[in-house]
Every structure is written in structure tokens, then in C-alpha cells.
Amino acid sequence: MHNYPWLFGIIMILGGPIVALYGRRFFPYVIAGIVSISFLLLSLIVCSLLGFMEATLGIAGSVCFAILIGGLSAWFVMKTVWIAVGLLGVIGGFFLGSLIYTIVLNFVSIGALWAMITFSIVCAILGGFMSFKYSKAVVLLFTSLIGSYAFMRGFSYFLGGWPSEAVLFESLKNQEPIKGLTQYFWIYVALFMTGAIGSMIFQARNNDTHEFLTKDDAYNHSDDNF
């Protein structure tokens, strides 16, 4: 992502609106995409931390391994509704926690990596817990949030003004002021919030839900109604 930002930028700009606006309509494919990309990136991070990506052969093997894990995770979540909704809550909660912490960093400038990870994990746990009791709300809210965030971050890879994950983690690890945070940061935040709210309204008014969800009794009898 650090070396080829334009590639991820294009993927996010094109895929973000689909997730945000049609998360419920194409839910099995949307959740498969979100989970596979999340596990693919997580696998690459683990391989990098273990030192497997320091040579060409190691990079090729790590990429193949990450693609395999991403593909298997996508296939797995499309088999059971409650697992799919639960993982959506966990992943959505984690990224929302990371976003909130990044916004806070814009005020305090210096933070700690452990604090960001801890806060994001807590939000992930809360998101997972909410997914079982408020399934309908989690599907609508987190598809809107994740899609809008992806769309916004896609533009930031081209235009700058939002630090990359590599820069952010390195600054937090060394407890240094965050590099790359500019006045355009708040424009991105406004774009994200506008997109998220608009997507929620759009999905709520167009109650077109994929049968993958509507055929599940737990989803139909959740305590919320969107």
C-alpha cells in the first residue's frame, strides 16, 4: 500500500460506493470482498513482521499465501449468515476505532501504537457483540461506514493530506508527531461523514435486502428495524 498507493486508491474509489450504497442488496458478495481484503492485508502484515518479505522469493510466497487466506475466508463467510454479520461487526468496529483515534491524533499530535491498537480492538469487540443483537443495524451502518471510508481514503492516496498506514504506525511506534496530517484532513473527514450519512439514508429508504439475510431467522427477528 505504501509503494503502490494508486492501485489501492483505484480499488477503493470504485468499490467504496458499491459497498456503501448496496451493502444489503449485494451482502454476500460485499462481505466476502471486505473479509477477503482484510485477511489478505493482515496476512501480508504478519508475513512482513516475520521477515518473510525481504527477498523476491519470500514476497512471492507471502503474496500467494495471503491470496489463499483471503479466498478461503471469503468462501467461509458466505456459508453462514451469523458469521458473516459477526465479522462485519468486528471489522467495521476495528476500522471505526482506528478512524476515531486518527481524528483524536489531529488534536494531540502524539500518541502510542499500543493505545490505538487497544482502542481499535475494544471497538471491534463491541461491533461483534452488537452484530448478534442488532443485526439489521450493523449491516446497514457498517456497510455504509466502510464503503464511505474506502471511497474517501481512495482519494487521499492520490491527493495526499492523510498519512499512510505505514507512516502512521511508524510515528505512533516511536511516539513522534504524526507526519502528513494537513488542513485537508478535515475535508476528508467531512467527505466521509457526508458519504456515510447519505449511504445510510439511501439504504434505509431502499429496503432491498439480499435473500442471504432475509432467509435467516436470527436476522429477521433482531431487535432493530431498518
MONORJO-V133388 format. One record per helix or strand of 2 or more residues. SS is the DSSP state (@ for helix, = for strand). FROM is the first residue (numbers start at 1). LEN is the number of residues. If there is no record, write none. Layout:
SS|FROM|LEN  SS|FROM|LEN
//
This chain:
@|5|18  @|27|23  @|56|22  @|81|28  @|113|21  @|135|25  @|165|9  @|185|21  @|211|4  @|217|4
//
